Amino acid sequence: MVIKTPSSPSSSPVTITVSSGGKGSGSRSMGITSPVPRASVSNNPNSPLSSRGNRASIGGRRASGGGNYCSMSKDDTMEETNSEYVSYTVHIPPTPERPPLSSSQTSLADDVKILGKPDRSYISGTIFTGGFNSVTRGHVIESSMEREEPVKSGKVCGMKGCDEEAIQGKSSAPCECGFKICMDCYLECAENGGGRCPGCKEAFKYVSDDEEEQISEEEDQALPLPSMAEFKLDKRLSVVKSFKAQNHPPDFDHTRWLFETKGTYGYGNAVWPKDGYGAGSGANGFEHPPDFREKSRKPLTRKVGVSAAIISPYRLLIMTRLAALGLFLTWRIRHPNREAMWLWGMSTTCELWFAFSWLLDQLPKLCPVNRVTDLSVLKERFEFPNLRNPKGRSDLPGIDVFVSTADPEKEPPLVTANTILSILAVDYPVEKVACYLSDDGGSLLTFEALAETASFARIWVPFCRKHQIEPRNPEAYFGQKRDFLKNKVRLDFVRERRKVKREYDEFKVRVNSLPESIRRRSDAYNAHEELRAKKKQMEMGTHVSEPIKVPKATWMSDGSHWPGTWASAEPDHSRGDHAGIIQAMLAPPNAEPDYGAEADGKNLIDTTDVDTRLPMLVYVSREKRPGYDHNKKAGAMNALVRTSAVMSNGPFILNLDCDHYIYNSLALREGMCFMLDRGGDRICYVQFPQRFEGIDPNDRYANHNTVFFDVSMRALDGLQGPMYVGTGCIFRRIALYGFSPPRATEHHGWFGKKKIKLFLRKPKRSKKEEDEVAVPINGDPIDEDADIESLLLPKRFGNSTSLAASIPVAEYQGRLLQDLQGKGTQGRPAGSLAVPREPLDAATVAEAISVVSCFYEDKTEWGKRVGWIYGSVTEDVVTGYRMHNRGWRSVYCVTKRDAFRGTAPINLTDRLHQVLRWATGSVEIFFSRNNALFASPRMKFLQRVAYFNVGMYPFTSLFLLVYCFLPAVSLFSGQFIVQSLSVTFLVFLLGITLTLCMLALLEIKWSGITLHEWWRNEQFWLIGGTSAHPAAVLQGLLKVIAGVDISFTLTSKSATPEDGDDEFADLYVVKWSFLMIPPITIMMVNVIAIAVGVARTMYSPFPQWSRLVGGVFFSFWVLCHLFPFAKGLMGKRGKVPTIVYVWSGLLSIIISMLWVYINPPSGKQDYMQFKFP
């Protein structure tokens, strides 16, 4: 194979030679063309594209006993002065479906080479594997060398079955689209075809001979776009041609413009005809010309503040409660309980901490905002025809969607498949979307489930587009309990829905049966291998009784070994030791719509007016080897960032968990409104709220978490932006790369009142080239003045030239339009992203294999400053914090229809373990350099407070544990936290409680949550604070002090319940966990204490009812908050595991005996004294 970087885009940069071993082996070549040459030549010595690779072959073909080799070699006849050559070998082993090529097949390759088209099925039907000390291999798993239909000559009629000469003349075509047709076919179409052109399906628009010759597609654009090849990547600068003379380009066709506007000049005309360019309704039959600039001035988004009638009392109440807390704590300190100083001291310390914690939580809520988007303006600005985009192709930037999964047992493949289907059917330009699935377990089950998903998507996606289906997750759609005929007007909807439902049921059966199918297949192949080994042993004369070691492999359907994880966990095939795998399940689509056909034996539904193209779908499993830290989910996300940069390089990235599907097909457009609006170049990510399905109606364990997503996150949106919560987030790619925003503000002085504005990207003009603008991308404040050369060094991004070359391209494509650029920013011209995407070739996929290798991140800044940040189990919060620390802003996008929906653990134990992981990550943040105390001046003061609270909140659990035992201690001892229930104490207590309730009501008012959701959140705050949070503090301290690593527990995703199964069965399952011990002990001690306190007071000669009421009130407050926890322990039938009673009883007895020892009854001083006999 010869890979050549051409000097002109017209030449074919890649030639692949495939040779088969054995006798009579032939060769074949495929020309893989690319309109824009990729910078895919690698300087990585370990890369398969490097001439220093392990198995590179130069100047010849390799012969082997079996299989095919794609080998690159230097061709002297094609050599040019400044051309770059590399060489690598791709091994294609033989399979039953893909035998070695024979000499009779070489003619087919020549046909493919003559066509000059990329072999799309070759890429989508090949698994590329490779990694540490291994050659990059391309394993063909399906027939990929199908013969392309020959392209007819330009002088022959384009109608199928007709080989007559096309109409000749100056125009050479009767239609404006240029479709070649003979006179007979033209007359037939005019008579029987409704006068519509077979090519563009529009009415014939005949181009007369008097007009100029037909203008090519490139000349049809008023202002030709600068090719990405013109970017001077060797300077690592994003260089853009200036558009100063926009109105008079040198190649502007004036006659063509007159034809397009039907004889009217347009913008510069004295009058503007309204409809039909004739008489209008204005004065003298004409109206004033419309202001076309108004379209670009319309904002895509709008900030809607909370009503002053709500927010003003809310802020006033915060200040009132703060003052009340200050006065109350002052009174408590000045009036100690002399009879029980220890009780007073503990309670006062806890109350001081609770006041501090409440202040940290409440201060960032002072400025809540709401935002709305205008999708109609987005469509007008980016998808309507204009001067630079006459055909009206989408000018929206590309989006790469990341889906992550790690274990098919805890994350069922059917759940992941439904998420992928919702992504493939999203309402966004098909050619601008690419979906990547990261399988961190390297499972064949996930791989084959994804292949089934890609097959079913050819039915599901056109059905969704045709009938505007919502949601576009088939499981959620067919499981809806509402009238599916609502708002459906097409007559064939019911019939086609029934067909698609039947196909989906069969699809579910196939996916659910894959584990058994893979097991049976592997057993059969392994048994066959054992028989072959025994036969070979007999032939060699070895003793039959000697054991034969045959690895228990996992086999693919084509009879070859699966390169990933095997069920038997053999060397090089275990969860932590396997090769990197990349498979393009669906190749990149064409730029033009591909309409389907009528329903027949091959087509399930009628898609004659539906675009049947599908977005690119790629399976990725990064390489894992022993001795390398793979950094869990963060490492998998960074591998996807590098893979997507090489393969599609979308300037924006959406990441989703495997159980979070797109519920609103317009969600991507809603997010892009913020990124592309004025000031959007400062936004690093758009975070969507998490919404959940499958939660019990009472939301026993606050799984919806609405107080956080609808109160705290909306409030942060009024500051510097919400936190990143791990899923449902659209990123700007260059922000993930660690670059700073174009503009930032530094906050100095007390509370950040002094502001200094910084312009971090300044345009530089060279003296020689006045028509070019060089745009450096600066980093954080440390290297603010650094040159772009230093930022793209291998030390930062690794030694992949393709990855480094993709960075300025992604930065350019993510810019705002030129008419929206602000001071200190550079924009891109309208229509610059309407060009087709270059096709995917084998060399690109081979380069992608090298960037997912286990050693690629060594001695780079991946995980330290670039990509998702390592070092914490909550990598999402740390990654968002780093971006805000560089001066970026983020936006919270709450849509009318939920953007995404997912699942949450409704089982008590699973929920506690999930909260434990979050709290442990917060403790790690507190003891790391990511603590907000060390934030840069670019972060706002209240934003710092919010991030500081993220690291502090788990420590509140230590004080909460003590405070929950204080009522019981008070009842046991007969003392109280105050000496007597005075009027002052009761007034303070009443005032603090009332202000808290009024604040809650106002939060409910401006956030839209319910009182029930607020109360559930309060209950689970105490449940988590007495169970998971103390354990998180202990784990964090052990990691900091003793270096004990924290184990990561993957949250199980609930599978779709079958018909007749209880949807909330997991809610009633009781799984014992050590996290349950503290809450159970608190409940039992408080119940016993209430009984003891009541009995003591009733039989006391001098009863102190005030102290009893105080103790019982606080004990009842604790028990009310723990009620959901107690209910969860009962299970569905009210049965509690015996171990719960045993542990709780023992702890209660120990605590009671300890208390009697510390404070024995009066008159019995020697009761607890123990003397040896």
Residue, then its C-alpha position, 0 to 999 in steps of 0.5 A: m500500500v502506498i500512502k501519499t500526501p498529494s500536492s493537489p486535492s484532485s490526486s488520489p492520496v492512498t493506494i491499497t494493495v491487497s495480496s493473498g498468500g499461497k499459489g496463484s496469489g494475485s493483487r488488487s488495488m483500491g484508490i481511496t480518494s479524499p477531496v481534502p488530504r488528511a494529515s495522517v502521516s504519523n511521526n510516532p515510531n510505534s504507530p502503524l503509519s510510521s516507516r519505523g514500524n515493527r513490520a513495515s515492508i518497503g518496496g514489495r509485497r509480503a507472502s504468507g501461507g494464509g490471509n491477506y496483507c495490505s502493505m504500503s510501499k514507496d512507488d518511484t513512479m509517483e514520487e515528487t519532490n516534497s511528497e511524504y511517504v510512510s509504510y505499514t502493513v495491515h493483515i487481513p486473515p482469511t475467513p470462511e466468508r472471506p477466502p484468499l483472493s485469486s488471480s481471477q479477482t484482480s480485474l474487480a480491483d481494477d474496476v474499483k481503482i478506475l472508479g476513484k471512489p472510496d470503498r465504503s463497505y471496506i471500512s464499515g466491514t473491517i475490524f481494525t485491531g492493534g496495540f502494544n508490540s503488535v501489528t495493526r490488523g484489519h480483519v474483514i468480517e463481511s463481503s466488502m469487495e462488491r462490484e460497484e455499478p459502473v459510472k456512465s459516460g457524461k455523453v450517455c443518458g443517465m436513465k437506467g436501462c438507456d444507453e442513448e446519447a444525451i442531449q448535446g448543446k451548449s447547455s448539454a442538459p435540459c435541467e439546471c441540475g445537470f442531469k444527462i438525459c436523451m431526447d426520448c427520455y426527456l419527452e417521456c418524462a415531460e409527458n408521463g413524469g409530470g414534467r419533473c427531472p429524474g435527477c433532482k425530482e424538481a420541475f424541468k428548468y431548461v437552460s437555454d443555449d443563449e446563456e453561458e455554459q453550465i456552471s459547476e458546483e464550485e462556481d455556483q457559490a458566490l464566494p468560494l471557501p478556503s480549503m482546509a488544505e490551505f491551512k498552514l498546519d506546519k505552523r500550527l496556526s488556524v489560518v483563514k482567508s480574509f473576506k474583505a471584498q465580499n461583494h465583488p469576488p473575482d469569479f462572481d458571475h453577474t449573469r448567473w446572479l441575475f438568473e437566480t434573482k429573476g432579473t432583480y438585483g436584490y440588496g442594492n435595488a431601489v425597490w424590492p418586489k414582494d411576491g413574484y417580483g411584481a406588484g405588492s401591497g405597498a405604495n405604488g405596488f412596491e414595498h421597502p426591501p426587507d432588512f436581511r441583516e435582522k436575521s443575523r441580529k436575532p438572538l438564538t437564546r434569551k436569558v429570563g430572570v426570576s420574577a422580582a416578586i419572588i427573588s427579592p423576598y427570597r434574598l431578603l429571607i436569606m439575609t434574615r435567616l443569616a442574622a437570626l442564626g448569628l443571634f441564636l448562636t451568640w445567645r447559645i454561646r453566652h448561655p451555657n448549660r452548667e449542669a451538662m457542659w459536655l452536652w452543651g459543648m457538643s450541640t453548640t459545635c454542631e450547630l456552628w458547623f451546620a450554620f456554616s454549611w447552610l451558608l455555603d449551600q445558600l450563597p450560590k443561590l442568590c442569582p438563579v436564571n432561566r434560559v430559552t432558545d429559538l430554534s427557528v432562528l437557528k434554522e434560518r441562520f444555518e440551514f437556509p440558502n444564502l450567497r455563500n451557500p446557494k444549495g442551502r446545505s447545513d452550515l451547522p458544526g459537527i457533533d461527535v456523540f460518546v456513549s460509554t459502557a464497561d460491563p454487559e452484565k451490569e449494563p444490559p446490551l439492549v439498554t445500550a442499543n436503545t440509546i444508540l438508536s435514539i442517537l442515530a435518529v436525532d434531528y440534526p444533519v446526518e452528515k454532521v453526527a458521528c456516534y462512538l461507543s466505548d466498550d471498556g470491557g472489550s466484550l463480544l456481546t456488546f460488539e455483536a449487539l451493536a452490529e444488530t443495532a446498526s442493522f435495525a437502525r435502517i428500519w427504525v431511523p427512517f420510520c422516526r423521520k417520516h412520522q416525527i416519532e418522539p421519543r426515538n428510543p424504541e423501548a420507550y416509544f412502544g412502552q408509552k401508555r398514551d394514544f400513539l395516534k395523537n398528532k399523526v395524520r399520515l394514513d400509513f402510520v398505523r400499518e407501518r408502526r405495526k410492522v416496525k413494532r414486529e421488527y423491534d420485538e424480533f430485534k429484542v429476541r436476537v439481542n437477548s439471545l446473543p449471550e447464549s448464542i456466543r456461548r454455544r458457538s464458542d463451545a462448538y469451535n473449542a470442541h473442534e479445536e480440541l479434536r484437531a489438537k488430539k488428531k495432531q497429537m496422534e499424528m506426531g506419535t505423542h502419548v494420548s494420555e498427556p493433557i492437551k492445553v487448548p485455550k477456551a477462546t471466544w469466537m466470532s460468527d465468521g469462525s475467527h478469534w475475538p480480539g477482545t475479552w474472552a469468557s475464559a480470561e486467557p492471556d491477551h484476552s482478559r478484561g485488563d489485557h486485550a488489544g485495541i479494537i475499532q470497527a466502523m459499523l456504519a460508514p460516514p454518509n454522503a453529503e446529499p440526501d439519499y431517498g428510499a423506495e416504496a415498500d416491497g419485499k426488501n423495504l419494510i416501509d415506504t421511504t420515497d420522501v424520507d432521507t435514509r442515510l444514517p450517521m457514522l457509528v463506530y465501536v471502540s475498545r481501547e487497548k489494555r495491558p497489565g502494568y498500565d493505569h487505565n483510569k476507568k471512565a475518564g481514560a475511556m473518554n479520553a481515548l474516544v476524544r483522540t479517536s474521534a479527532v482522527m476519524s471525524n473531528g467534530p468541534f463539539i462533543l456530546n457524552l452520554d451514559c449507556d442508559h441515558y437516551i435522547y428523549n427530545s430529538l431537538a436536544l442537540r439543536e437546543g444546545m447548539c443555540f448557546m454555542l453559536d449565539r453571540g458570546g457563545d465562543r466563551i462557553c465550554y459546555v452546555q449541561f442538560p438536567q438529568r431526568f429519570e424513568g423507572i422511579d417509584p411514584n413516591d420517589r422513596y430515596a430522592n432518585h429524581n434529585t430535583v433539588f440539585f438539578d432544578v434549584s442548585m444548577r439553575a442558581l449556578d447558571g446565574l454565576q459562571g455556569p453549572m457543574y459538569v455532572g458526567t452525562g448529558c453535556i455538549f462540550r467544545r472540543i478545544a476546551l477539552y484540549g485545555f485551551s483558554p477562552p478567547r476572552a476572560t475576566e479576572h476577579h480581584g479584591w474582596f469578593g472579586k469586586k475588581k474586574i480585569k478583562l483579558f483578551l487571550r486570542k489576538p489576531k496577528r497580521s503578517k507583513k507579507e500576507e495581509d489577506e490572512v489572519a493567524v489565530p493562536i490558541n493560548g493556554d491557561p494563565i501559566d503559559e498565556d504568552a506561549d506560542i502555538e508551537s509549544l502547545l502542540l508539542p508531543k509532550r502535551f497531546g502525544n506523538s500523533t500528527s493527525l491529532a495535532a493537525s486536527i486541533p486548529v481545524a476543530e477550533y476553526q469549525g467551532r467559531l462563531l459566524q463573522d457577523l456575530q464575532g465580538k471584540g478580540t475574536q475571529g469568526r468564520p464565514a457563513g457557509s464554510l461548513a456546508v462542504p461535504r466531509e471527506p470520506l473515511d479511509a483505512a489509513t485513518v482508521a489505522e492511525a486511530i488504532s495507535v491513539v487508543s493504545c495503552f502507552y499513548e498517554d505516557k509522558t503527555e498531559w492527557g488526564k492532567r490538563v488535557g481531556w477528562i481529568y484523572g485522580s478522582v472517582t468523580e472525574d466529571v466535577v474535576t473536569g468542569y472545575r478545570m474549565h471554569n478555572r481557566g475562565w470558561r463559562s458553562v450554560y444550563c439548558v432546561t428544555k420544555r420536553d426533557a432532553f435526555r432520560g435515563t435510569a437510576p438505582i431504586n434499590l436502597t443498597d445500590r443508591l447508598h453505594q452511588v452516593l458513597r462514590w460521589a461523596t468519596g470523590s468530593v473528599e478527594i477533591f478537598f484534599s487535592r489541588n482541585n480544591a476551590l481555595f486554590a482557584s485562579p482569579r478567573m473564577k467568580f467568588l460565588q462560583r468558588v463558594a459552590y465548588f468549595n461546598v462540593g468538597m466540604y459537604p461530606f464532612t458535615s456527616l461527622f457533626l450530623l452523626v453526633y447531633c442525631f445521637l444527642p436527643a437520645v443522650s438527652l433523654f437517657s441523662g435527663q439533661f438538655i442542650v439548654q438549661s431550661l426551655s426559656v422564651t428566648f430559646l423558643v423564639f429563636l428556634l421558631g424564627i429559624t424554623l419559619t425562615l427555613c420553611m419560607l425559603a423552601l416555599l420560595e425555592i419551590k416557586w421559582s424552580g418549579i419543584t414540588l413540596h414532596e420532592w423537597w421533603r424527600n430530598e431533606q430525608f435522604w440528606l440525613i439518610g446519606g449523611t449518616s450512612a454513605h458520607p461518613a464512610a466516604v470521609l473515612q475512605g478519603l482519609l485512608k487514601v490521603i494518609a495511608g495511600v489506600d486506593i479506592s475501589f470503584t463500583l459500577t452502578s447496575k443499570s436496570a434492564t427493561p422489565e418483561d410483560g407481567d414483571d413488577e416494574f419496581a421489584d428492585l425497590y423491595v430487595v434488601k441487600w445487606s451493606f455495612l452502610m446500613i449500620p449507623p442509621i439503624t443504630i440511630m433509629m433504635v437508640n432514639v426509640i429506646a431513649i424515648a421510652v426511657g425518657v417517658a418512663r423516667t419522667m412519669y415515675s419521677p417525684f419531680p418530673q421535668w416535662s420541659r426537658l422531656v418535650g425537648g428531647v422527644f421533639f428532636s428524637f422525633w425529628v430524627l426518626c421522621h427523616l429516617f422513615p424511608f430508610a426504615k421502610g426500605l429495610m422492611g422489604k415488600r412483605g415487611k421482613v427484616p434480615t436477622i443480621v439487622y437485628v443482631w447488629s443493631g441490638l449489640l450496638s444499642i446494648i454497648i452504647s447503653m452500657l457505656w452511658v450507664y458507666i459514664n453517668p451512673p444513677s445517683g446513690k449507686q457510685d460503686y455499681m459499675q466498679f469491678k474488683f478481682p476476687 
